[in-house]
Amino acid sequence: MRRKIFWTVFIALGLLADFTLPLLWGLVATIPIGIVSWWVAYRSDWF
């Protein structure tokens, strides 16, 4: 279940960054998006 949450958050934030930021910033934002997604899915105890 946590893996689904991770990938859902990662894809949603990644698409949001891709459509709102310029290309280079969207690529650079992938690393913090991955960290935030990991934290939400595995460390936050929300799920």
Secondary structure, 3 states (H helix, E strand, C coil): CHHHHHHHHHHHHHHHHHHHCCHHHHHHCHHHHHHHHHHHHHHCCCC
